[in-house]
Amino acid sequence: MPEQPHRQGLPAVFDEYWEPIIRACSETGTVLNLHVGSSGFPDMPPGAPMMELGGTLFAQVAMTACSEWLWSGWPARFPELKIAMSEGGIGWVAMLADRLDNLMARSGYGQGWPDKNCSPSEALRRNFWFCMIDDPSTISTRHAIGVENILFESDYPHGDGTWPDTQDVMEAVLGDLPVEEIRMITHENAAALYGHPLPEVCLP
């Protein structure tokens, strides 16, 4: 699905139009993959370099889409719903969780959240997965995000992709992490999310 369907002339994610497909995905364990940029670049000022500025703002686009899907209430209504923010990175996720907790604890802006037993930040960690290409400066936030919610991707064959150096990039970004966390981020999380069987023996 496009991450922001209203930008493609479709009903917004807040519309009941989407209830049948959301329900079906929840009931069948089908992952909703929301690929960054699938609804186009963000609005560009006149004269802005589209590719350069648009590529720079990928994280902002992913955070906006994730926030919209979270506040749509679908994760609260369908606790089993699985949403993967494809290619959006992870640098913004811990900050979003902090902001959600602030909304609920102090500002009073979170009164529209429909689930009194699961906070927005808890739903963020329960219903969403976050895909990183490298993010070397923000891998330190992985515990605030939830290591089980992070997937490593190569993005082949796009310009952002790490091929043919993917193994070297993984080593540089993840090499100092505990081996259990390396396994989770490189393959175990994805296998669990998508129901993909793994060999009996997997190297870290």
JOPENOR-V579301 format. One record per helix or strand of 2 or more residues. SS is the DSSP state (H for helix, E for strand). FROM is the first residue (numbers start at 1). LEN is the number of residues. If there is no record, write none. Layout:
BEGIN
ss=SS from=FROM len=LEN
ss=SS from=FROM len=LEN
END
This chain:
BEGIN
ss=H from=5 len=4
ss=H from=16 len=13
ss=E from=31 len=5
ss=H from=50 len=7
ss=H from=58 len=14
ss=H from=74 len=4
ss=E from=82 len=5
ss=H from=93 len=15
ss=H from=120 len=8
ss=E from=128 len=5
ss=H from=139 len=7
ss=H from=147 len=3
ss=E from=150 len=3
ss=H from=166 len=9
ss=H from=179 len=16
END
